[in-house]
Structure formats: C-alpha cells, structure tokens
Amino acid sequence: MVSRADRGVLAEWLWTVDHILLALFVLLMIGGVVLSFAASPPVAERIGVESYYFVKRQAMFLPLAVVVLFGVSLMSPRMVRRGALLLFCVSLALLVATLFVGAEVKGARRWINIAGFSVQPSEFLKPAFVVLVAFLLSESGRRREVPGMVLSALLFAMCAALLVAQPDFGQTMLIGLVWGGLFFMNGLPWVAIIGLGGVGVAGLASAYFLLPHVTTRVNRFLDPDSGDTYQIDRAREAFLSGGWFGKGPGEGIVKRGLPDSHTDFIFAVVAEEFGIIVCMLLVSLFAFIILRGLRNAGRDQDAFSRLATAGLTLMFGLQATINLMVNLNLMPAKGMTLPFISYGGSSLLSTALTAGFILALSRRKPRPLHSDSVTVARVPPSQLIQPGIQ
C-alpha cells in the first residue's frame, strides 16, 4: 500500500489521478485489440497478408500506448504546456514534409515513413494544438497585453491550410470545431459567436464548391444514386444483420465485403457480431468519459487546466461522434477513426497522448489556504489557564 504521507511522484499521482477515467481509457484500449480480432482478418486476407497481421500490429503498439498514457498523466500542467509546444513544432514540420515526400494513398498525402513506420503527423498535431490554444486564451484572460485570440486564430489558420493541402477535410473540421468550442468556453460575446459560426458556414460552403472530393461525398450522402455508396450500404446491412444480440464473435458475413472494416467502419462490425446492445454499451462508455472529463474541467480553478481539459475532452468526443454518425449514415464519410477502437498505430498513440493530457490536467490540485479561512487566536502565555488552577 502507498501511504498518503508519501510525497513521491508515483504516490502523489496515485492519490490525485481520476481512477475511474483512467480505468475507462485502459478498458477502451484493451477493447480495441479484442475487437480487431473480429474486424481485421477479412481485410488482411483480401490484401494477401497473414490473417492476424493487423491484430498483431495493434497489439504491438498497445504496450507503447499504455506507457504514453501513464507517462503523460504524471506531468504537471507546466510540463504539459512545454511538451505540447515541442510536439506541435515537430508535428508541424512533419506535416509540411508530408506534402512533399509523404506516401500518396487514395489521392491524399497524409502519411510519412519514419524508421520503417508510417506516421500520420496530423494525429499528433491535434492534442498539441488544443493545449496551445487553451494556454493562449487563458493567458490573454490573465494578462491583457497577451493577444491570445489573435495568436490562436493564426495557429488555426496555419494548421487548417496544411491539412486542406493534404487534403484532409475531416481533421480540418475537427480542429475547427474544437477551436470554436474553446473560444465559446472562454466567454465570447454572442456577436463574436455568431461571427465565428458565419465563418464556419463559409468554410463549409467553400470546401463544398472548391474541393472535388468533398463535393462528391456530400452529393453522395444527399443523393445515394449519384455515386458509389458501397461501404455505407454494407455498414447499414451489418447493423440490420446483427440485430440486438449479434451473430457471435467471428460469425459476421457482411464484414468480409467491407473494405475499411478494421478502421473507419469497425463499429458496423461490432454491430453485426455482438449486436445493438453491445453497441449501446460502447456508446455509453464514450458518453461517460466525455461527461466525466467535462465535469472535471468544470471543477478546476485553474483557467488553463480547465480550458485544456474541456478542449481535449471535446475533441475526443467529437471524433467518436463523427465516426459513429458515419457508420450510421447520419453524415457524409469523413475517414475518422473511432478512438482506441479502430486499427492504426498513429491513432492509438495520439489518442493515448490525448487521454494522458486529460488525466494530467484533471488531477486533483491542493486548494490554496486563505488567511481569512482559519483564524488562530494568539493568547499571551501569561493568560493561559492551566488545568486545575483557578
């Protein structure tokens, strides 16, 4: 047992970290490896590799993700800020390099090979971006001479330009929503909120008219007969085939014709093999994490920790929501992974980093003692009455 009197780093972490949130994150990480047994073998067989190729790779990244989660959760808020700044600079440089030497997949350059591994820099850019914007906004509230809003707007414009150049409109939309959410939580007036909303609508309209792949996906969503909707149709069929209780582990049939069953559409595989009830439990797990993260943010007295925790939780929740809505054909396909569940080393490690930041920033902090909270009477020794003496 670790005593509360122990002031070591691990002991302090053990008594201050949110144990429930930590357990839920670890549960999702393990669940991702387990569900990859159901979703990835058909994809591996189609591309001519060993049946459990993707399962083994996901399991290989799992210990590293656990180390990242626990290691980052030990950080202080100051260390989180410094780490995020370093990560942002490295990710930004890799993002620029990806445009020139990155591997082209389906017409987009989002991956770069480093030491034999494919890395998606945008995945690591996201949590660092959120932490930096939270820091700039909190500093501008504390010191009026800091142009936090202007600097964060410049950061967003720079990141959005690089992401659109890949092109990766899904990630652009995600960081845009989180950026707007941070401004809202920081206390913008309604006029500014409406203005930001107008900018967002203008950005969506511009993407629709200027980016051909966005136009195609939106048109295909609004009018299924206008293009190929094979994956969406198979995903919907998987939900209908699984019913309430599913066909059983490994018994799914529809997944064999679903090209991205191990990544973007793993939720449809869960529905076919484990049923709607398990899907509802998985959604409830994500919802509980989001609500608890936002609750922790609301209770934090430090402006930076409050904004950063809320922004990271919002990003985690929005990414999960977008993936689930795409699987259910409630929005156009975005190529967004389901946090901790979908296959992908970059996705797993960056989500572990995000979860580690949330745990680090939401750790219980000692409350400051105010001089007026406890009044201690100073009585001269001569006035002290000893027991038994009148």
C-alpha positions as CSV (number, residue, x, y, z in Angstrom):
1,M,0.0,0.0,0.0
2,V,1.1,3.6,-0.7
3,S,0.6,5.9,2.2
4,R,-0.9,9.4,1.8
5,A,2.0,10.8,3.7
6,D,4.4,9.6,0.9
7,R,5.3,12.6,-1.3
8,G,6.9,10.7,-4.1
9,V,5.9,11.3,-7.7
10,L,4.1,8.0,-8.1
11,A,2.4,8.2,-4.7
12,E,1.1,11.7,-5.5
13,W,-0.1,10.6,-8.9
14,L,-1.9,7.6,-7.4
15,W,-3.8,9.8,-4.9
16,T,-4.7,12.6,-7.4
17,V,-5.5,10.9,-10.7
18,D,-9.1,10.2,-11.7
19,H,-9.1,6.5,-11.2
20,I,-12.5,6.0,-13.0
21,L,-11.4,7.9,-16.1
22,L,-8.1,6.0,-16.1
23,A,-9.8,2.6,-15.9
24,L,-12.2,3.6,-18.8
25,F,-9.3,4.6,-21.0
26,V,-7.5,1.4,-20.4
27,L,-10.7,-0.6,-21.0
28,L,-11.1,1.0,-24.4
29,M,-7.5,0.3,-25.3
30,I,-7.9,-3.4,-24.5
31,G,-11.3,-3.4,-26.2
32,G,-9.7,-2.1,-29.4
33,V,-7.3,-5.0,-29.6
34,V,-10.1,-7.5,-28.8
35,L,-12.4,-6.1,-31.5
36,S,-9.6,-6.1,-34.0
37,F,-9.8,-9.9,-33.9
38,A,-13.3,-9.6,-35.3
39,A,-12.8,-6.8,-37.8
40,S,-9.3,-7.1,-39.3
41,P,-8.8,-10.8,-40.6
42,P,-11.0,-10.3,-43.7
43,V,-9.1,-7.2,-44.7
44,A,-5.7,-9.0,-44.2
45,E,-6.9,-11.9,-46.3
46,R,-8.0,-9.6,-49.1
47,I,-4.6,-7.8,-49.4
48,G,-2.7,-11.1,-49.2
49,V,-1.1,-11.0,-45.7
50,E,-1.4,-13.2,-42.6
51,S,-4.9,-13.3,-41.2
52,Y,-3.9,-11.7,-37.9
53,Y,-1.4,-9.2,-39.3
54,F,-3.4,-6.2,-38.2
55,V,-4.2,-7.7,-34.8
56,K,-0.5,-8.3,-34.1
57,R,0.4,-4.8,-35.1
58,Q,-2.3,-3.3,-32.9
59,A,-1.1,-5.5,-30.0
60,M,2.5,-4.4,-30.7
61,F,1.5,-0.7,-30.3
62,L,-0.6,-1.3,-27.2
63,P,2.2,-1.5,-24.6
64,L,3.7,1.7,-26.1
65,A,0.3,3.4,-25.9
66,V,0.0,2.3,-22.2
67,V,3.4,3.8,-21.5
68,V,2.4,7.0,-23.2
69,L,-0.9,7.2,-21.3
70,F,0.7,6.7,-17.9
71,G,3.9,8.7,-18.6
72,V,2.0,11.8,-19.8
73,S,-0.5,11.6,-16.9
74,L,2.4,12.1,-14.5
75,M,3.1,15.5,-16.0
76,S,2.4,18.8,-14.2
77,P,0.4,21.5,-16.2
78,R,3.6,23.3,-16.9
79,M,5.2,20.1,-18.3
80,V,2.1,19.5,-20.4
81,R,2.4,23.0,-21.9
82,R,6.1,22.5,-22.7
83,G,5.5,19.0,-24.1
84,A,2.6,20.2,-26.3
85,L,4.8,23.1,-27.7
86,L,7.6,20.7,-28.6
87,L,5.1,18.1,-30.1
88,F,3.4,20.9,-32.1
89,C,6.6,22.1,-33.7
90,V,7.7,18.6,-34.6
91,S,4.2,17.6,-36.0
92,L,4.0,20.8,-38.0
93,A,7.4,20.2,-39.6
94,L,6.4,16.6,-40.4
95,L,3.1,17.9,-41.8
96,V,5.0,20.1,-44.2
97,A,7.4,17.3,-45.1
98,T,4.4,15.0,-45.8
99,L,3.2,17.3,-48.6
100,F,6.5,16.7,-50.5
101,V,7.7,13.2,-49.5
102,G,4.7,11.6,-48.0
103,A,3.1,8.4,-49.3
104,E,0.1,9.1,-51.5
105,V,-3.0,7.0,-50.6
106,K,-6.3,7.4,-52.5
107,G,-5.1,10.8,-53.8
108,A,-4.1,12.2,-50.4
109,R,-0.7,12.7,-48.8
110,R,-1.3,12.1,-45.1
111,W,1.4,9.6,-44.1
112,I,5.2,9.8,-43.9
113,N,7.6,6.9,-43.4
114,I,9.9,7.3,-40.4
115,A,12.3,4.4,-39.5
116,G,10.2,1.9,-41.3
117,F,6.9,3.0,-39.7
118,S,4.1,5.0,-41.4
119,V,3.2,8.1,-39.2
120,Q,0.3,10.4,-39.6
121,P,1.5,13.8,-38.3
122,S,-2.0,15.3,-38.1
123,E,-3.0,12.8,-35.4
124,F,-0.3,14.2,-33.1
125,L,-0.8,17.8,-34.1
126,K,-4.4,17.8,-32.7
127,P,-3.8,17.4,-29.0
128,A,-0.8,19.7,-29.1
129,F,-2.9,22.4,-30.9
130,V,-5.7,22.2,-28.3
131,V,-3.3,22.6,-25.4
132,L,-1.6,25.6,-27.0
133,V,-4.8,27.3,-27.9
134,A,-6.1,26.8,-24.3
135,F,-2.8,28.3,-22.9
136,L,-3.1,31.3,-25.2
137,L,-6.7,32.0,-24.3
138,S,-6.1,31.6,-20.6
139,E,-3.0,33.9,-20.7
140,S,-5.0,36.6,-22.5
141,G,-7.6,36.4,-19.8
142,R,-4.9,36.8,-17.1
143,R,-2.8,39.4,-18.9
144,R,-4.5,41.8,-21.2
145,E,-1.3,42.5,-23.2
146,V,-1.2,38.9,-24.5
147,P,-3.1,38.7,-27.9
148,G,-4.3,35.2,-27.2
149,M,-7.2,35.2,-29.6
150,V,-5.2,36.6,-32.5
151,L,-2.4,34.1,-32.0
152,S,-4.7,31.2,-31.6
153,A,-6.5,32.3,-34.8
154,L,-3.2,32.3,-36.6
155,L,-2.3,28.9,-35.3
156,F,-5.6,27.5,-36.5
157,A,-5.2,29.1,-40.0
158,M,-1.8,27.6,-40.4
159,C,-2.9,24.1,-39.3
160,A,-6.0,24.3,-41.4
161,A,-4.1,25.4,-44.5
162,L,-1.7,22.4,-44.2
163,L,-4.5,19.9,-43.6
164,V,-6.5,21.1,-46.5
165,A,-3.4,20.9,-48.7
166,Q,-3.1,17.1,-48.0
167,P,-6.2,17.1,-48.4
168,D,-7.8,16.1,-45.1
169,F,-11.0,18.0,-44.6
170,G,-12.2,15.7,-41.8
171,Q,-9.3,16.6,-39.5
172,T,-9.7,20.3,-40.5
173,M,-13.3,20.3,-39.5
174,L,-12.5,18.6,-36.2
175,I,-9.9,21.1,-35.1
176,G,-12.1,23.9,-36.3
177,L,-15.0,22.7,-34.1
178,V,-12.7,22.3,-31.1
179,W,-11.1,25.7,-31.7
180,G,-14.6,27.3,-31.9
181,G,-15.6,25.4,-28.7
182,L,-12.6,26.7,-26.8
183,F,-13.5,30.3,-27.8
184,F,-17.1,29.7,-26.6
185,M,-16.0,28.2,-23.3
186,N,-13.6,31.1,-22.8
187,G,-16.5,33.5,-22.7
188,L,-17.0,35.1,-26.1
189,P,-19.9,37.6,-26.5
190,W,-22.8,36.4,-28.6
191,V,-21.9,38.7,-31.5
192,A,-18.5,37.1,-31.8
193,I,-20.0,33.6,-31.5
194,I,-22.4,34.4,-34.4
195,G,-19.4,35.7,-36.4
196,L,-17.5,32.5,-35.8
197,G,-20.5,30.5,-36.8
198,G,-20.7,32.5,-40.0
199,V,-17.0,31.8,-40.7
200,G,-17.6,28.1,-40.2
201,V,-20.6,28.1,-42.6
202,A,-18.5,30.0,-45.1
203,G,-15.7,27.5,-44.7
204,L,-18.0,24.5,-45.3
205,A,-19.5,26.1,-48.3
206,S,-16.1,26.9,-49.7
207,A,-15.0,23.3,-49.2
208,Y,-18.1,22.0,-51.0
209,F,-17.6,24.2,-54.0
210,L,-13.8,24.2,-54.2
211,L,-12.8,20.6,-53.1
212,P,-14.0,18.0,-55.6
213,H,-13.8,15.1,-53.1
214,V,-15.9,17.0,-50.6
215,T,-18.4,17.8,-53.3
216,T,-18.6,14.1,-54.2
217,R,-19.1,12.9,-50.7
218,V,-21.8,15.4,-49.8
219,N,-23.7,14.7,-53.1
220,R,-23.4,11.0,-52.5
221,F,-24.8,11.5,-49.0
222,L,-27.7,13.7,-50.1
223,D,-28.4,11.5,-53.2
224,P,-27.2,7.9,-52.9
225,D,-27.9,7.3,-56.6
226,S,-25.4,10.0,-57.6
227,G,-22.3,7.8,-56.8
228,D,-20.8,4.7,-55.2
229,T,-22.2,4.1,-51.7
230,Y,-20.9,0.6,-51.3
231,Q,-19.3,0.9,-47.9
232,I,-22.2,2.8,-46.4
233,D,-24.7,0.2,-47.8
234,R,-22.6,-2.7,-46.3
235,A,-22.4,-0.9,-43.0
236,R,-26.1,-0.5,-42.8
237,E,-26.6,-4.1,-43.8
238,A,-24.2,-5.1,-40.9
239,F,-26.4,-3.3,-38.4
240,L,-29.6,-5.0,-39.7
241,S,-27.9,-8.4,-39.9
242,G,-26.6,-8.3,-36.3
243,G,-29.9,-7.4,-34.6
244,W,-30.0,-7.0,-30.9
245,F,-27.6,-9.8,-29.9
246,G,-25.4,-10.2,-33.0
247,K,-24.3,-13.3,-34.9
248,G,-21.5,-14.1,-32.5
249,P,-17.7,-13.5,-32.5
250,G,-16.2,-14.4,-35.9
251,E,-19.6,-15.2,-37.4
252,G,-20.1,-12.0,-39.3
253,I,-20.5,-12.2,-43.1
254,V,-21.1,-8.6,-44.2
255,K,-17.7,-7.6,-42.8
256,R,-16.0,-9.7,-45.5
257,G,-17.1,-7.2,-48.1
258,L,-16.4,-4.1,-46.1
259,P,-13.0,-2.6,-47.2
260,D,-12.4,-0.4,-44.1
261,S,-13.9,-2.8,-41.6
262,H,-10.9,-2.5,-39.3
263,T,-10.6,1.3,-39.3
264,D,-13.5,3.6,-40.2
265,F,-16.3,1.0,-40.1
266,I,-15.3,-1.1,-37.1
267,F,-18.4,-0.1,-35.3
268,A,-20.5,-1.8,-38.0
269,V,-18.5,-5.0,-37.4
270,V,-19.3,-4.7,-33.7
271,A,-23.0,-4.4,-34.6
272,E,-23.0,-7.5,-36.8
273,E,-21.1,-9.8,-34.5
274,F,-22.0,-8.5,-31.0
275,G,-25.4,-6.8,-31.6
276,I,-27.0,-3.5,-30.9
277,I,-26.9,-4.0,-27.1
278,V,-23.0,-4.1,-27.1
279,C,-23.0,-1.1,-29.5
280,M,-25.1,0.8,-27.0
281,L,-22.8,-0.1,-24.2
282,L,-19.8,1.1,-26.2
283,V,-21.6,4.4,-26.9
284,S,-22.4,4.7,-23.2
285,L,-18.7,4.2,-22.4
286,F,-17.7,7.1,-24.7
287,A,-20.5,9.3,-23.3
288,F,-19.5,8.6,-19.7
289,I,-15.8,9.5,-20.5
290,I,-16.9,12.8,-22.1
291,L,-19.3,13.8,-19.3
292,R,-16.7,12.9,-16.6
293,G,-14.0,14.8,-18.5
294,L,-16.2,17.9,-18.8
295,R,-17.2,17.6,-15.1
296,N,-13.5,17.6,-14.1
297,A,-12.9,20.6,-16.3
298,G,-15.8,22.5,-14.7
299,R,-14.4,21.9,-11.2
300,D,-10.9,23.1,-12.0
301,Q,-10.0,26.5,-10.6
302,D,-7.0,27.0,-13.0
303,A,-8.1,28.6,-16.3
304,F,-5.5,26.8,-18.4
305,S,-6.3,23.4,-17.0
306,R,-10.0,24.0,-17.3
307,L,-9.9,25.1,-20.9
308,A,-7.3,22.4,-22.0
309,T,-9.2,19.5,-20.3
310,A,-12.5,20.7,-21.8
311,G,-11.0,21.1,-25.3
312,L,-9.2,17.7,-25.3
313,T,-12.4,16.0,-24.0
314,L,-14.4,17.8,-26.7
315,M,-12.0,16.6,-29.4
316,F,-12.1,13.0,-28.1
317,G,-15.9,13.1,-28.0
318,L,-16.4,14.8,-31.4
319,Q,-14.0,12.3,-33.1
320,A,-16.0,9.4,-31.7
321,T,-19.3,11.0,-32.6
322,I,-18.3,11.7,-36.2
323,N,-17.1,8.1,-36.6
324,L,-20.4,6.7,-35.2
325,M,-22.5,9.0,-37.3
326,V,-20.7,8.0,-40.5
327,N,-21.3,4.3,-39.7
328,L,-25.0,5.0,-39.2
329,N,-25.1,7.1,-42.4
330,L,-26.1,10.2,-40.5
331,M,-23.4,12.3,-42.1
332,P,-21.0,12.1,-45.1
333,A,-18.0,9.8,-44.9
334,K,-15.0,11.5,-43.2
335,G,-12.3,8.9,-42.8
336,M,-12.3,9.5,-39.0
337,T,-11.2,6.6,-36.7
338,L,-13.0,5.6,-33.5
339,P,-10.7,6.5,-30.6
340,F,-8.8,3.5,-29.2
341,I,-11.0,1.1,-31.1
342,S,-10.1,1.5,-34.8
343,Y,-6.8,0.0,-36.1
344,G,-3.9,2.3,-36.5
345,G,-0.6,2.9,-34.6
346,S,-0.7,6.7,-35.1
347,S,-4.3,6.9,-34.0
348,L,-3.7,4.7,-30.9
349,L,-0.7,6.6,-29.8
350,S,-2.1,10.0,-30.4
351,T,-5.3,9.1,-28.5
352,A,-3.3,7.7,-25.6
353,L,-1.4,11.0,-25.6
354,T,-4.7,12.9,-25.6
355,A,-6.0,10.7,-22.7
356,G,-2.8,11.3,-20.8
357,F,-3.1,15.0,-21.2
358,I,-6.7,14.8,-19.9
359,L,-5.6,12.8,-16.8
360,A,-2.6,15.0,-16.1
361,L,-4.6,18.2,-16.3
362,S,-7.6,16.9,-14.3
363,R,-5.6,15.6,-11.4
364,R,-6.8,16.9,-8.0
365,K,-4.9,20.0,-7.0
366,P,-4.3,21.3,-3.5
367,R,-6.7,24.1,-2.6
368,P,-4.9,27.4,-1.6
369,L,-5.3,28.2,2.1
370,H,-6.6,31.8,2.6
371,S,-5.6,33.7,5.6
372,D,-9.2,34.5,6.5
373,S,-10.4,30.9,6.3
374,V,-9.0,30.0,9.7
375,T,-8.5,32.4,12.5
376,V,-5.9,31.4,15.1
377,A,-6.1,33.3,18.4
378,R,-2.8,34.3,19.8
379,V,-3.0,34.4,23.6
380,P,-0.1,35.5,25.7
381,P,1.4,32.7,27.8
382,S,0.6,34.7,31.0
383,Q,-3.2,34.5,30.2
384,L,-3.2,30.7,29.7
385,I,-5.1,28.9,32.4
386,Q,-3.6,25.6,33.5
387,P,-5.9,22.7,34.2
388,G,-6.9,22.7,37.9
389,I,-5.7,26.2,38.7
390,Q,-8.4,28.9,39.2
